[in-house]
Amino acid sequence: MNIQSNRVSYYGSYNTSFKGSIPAKFLEIIPDTKVCKNLKKIDKISIQEYVNFKTHRLGITAEDIAELSKYGEGEDFLLASYELLTRKMGFSSEIRPALYCLPINVKTPMAYSPMQNIIIVDPEQCNNFNNTQIFSALRHELQHYVQNTQILRHETLAPKAIDVMVEKYTDSQRSAVVNLIENNLVDEMATSGQLTLEQLEFFNKARTLLANKDMDGFNNLFTHISASYREQLQALTAKITHNLGVIKADSCLTPKIQKAFEEFQNVGYYKQDGNIDYRKYLDTYIENDALQKQTYAEFEFSQEPCFMKFMKNSIENVFNDNKNKQVLDELGFEQAK
């Protein structure tokens, strides 16, 4: 999704009920404060986030940023950021999600796929963002990976999650095959050399079964695909558990992991045009969790010495940027005059 809009929605979550000038509303003094006199709303938010975000620290140093700067912009910077972030987060090459550069059919420069355990990066959409935004967005997607690994490491949720993911993956493969056949793309792919003989044979069987309306036979074609995917998931789960350990059912993390599991099954904040419904987006635990990590990664990347000053400047900049008008309107804000 649009990284800047990501930030707008996050800061907008503090209060979407008022109309009026922003940041003027954030600069209002909170009446009758006992500890700090003349405390502004923006100060309160910054203090709250300072307390909340202390656990998000990765320990990005000035030396780390200097090393990243050697890679300029684009793919080299992205790969170097990926190496740095996964190392700081303690993920070995054995378990970290792979990066794939592919077009994304919704308006987001990056996306994590739990079913495939990969991070997809859309190069064309990423061209619109600077290094700070790319770095922090990558941290956002890696947090979705963390959420998924917690599910797969969980003592009681992991088996359920694997069943759900196998079912969804198989459904997605069936839908993809039907789509290719109905749109007469199989022969075109075969002619251009995109299909092996084995794959072409599979598609021809599928096409015949669909033509004969033999749905049982068609669904049976995917039995091997489902079994193979289940084996992949179980192997990934074993690697993750070996590296990171099992999360017990009575862990204090269980309610959040349960919430993430439910939301991963029902991600419902994309509109038909590929844009984000930001009100629904802000109702999800998985996105708020990832947004917090994204914001702190941006702070660490900036090397700003004071987090509260960083937060205040970020809030003011977001709400004063005309490029954010669409999201501000959707969240019920009236932009600063």
Buried (B, 14 or more C-beta within 10 A) or exposed (E): BBBBBBBBBBBBBBBBEEEEBBBEBBBEEEEEEEEEEEBBBBBBBBBEBBEEBEEBEBEBEEEBBEEBEEBEEEBEBBEBBBEBBBBBBEBEEEBBBEBEEEEBEBBBBBBBBBBBBBBBBBEEBBEEBEBBBBBBBBBBBBBBBBBBBBBBBBBBBBEEBBEBBBEBBBEEBBEEBBEBBEEEEBEEBBEEEEBEEEEBEBBBEBBEBBEEEEEEBBEEBBEEBBEEBBEBBBEBBEBBBEBBEEBEEEBEEBEBBBBBBEBBBEEEBBEEEEBBEBBBBBBBBBBBBBBBBBBBBBBBBBEBEEBBEBBBBBBBEBBEBEEBEEBBEBBEBBBBE
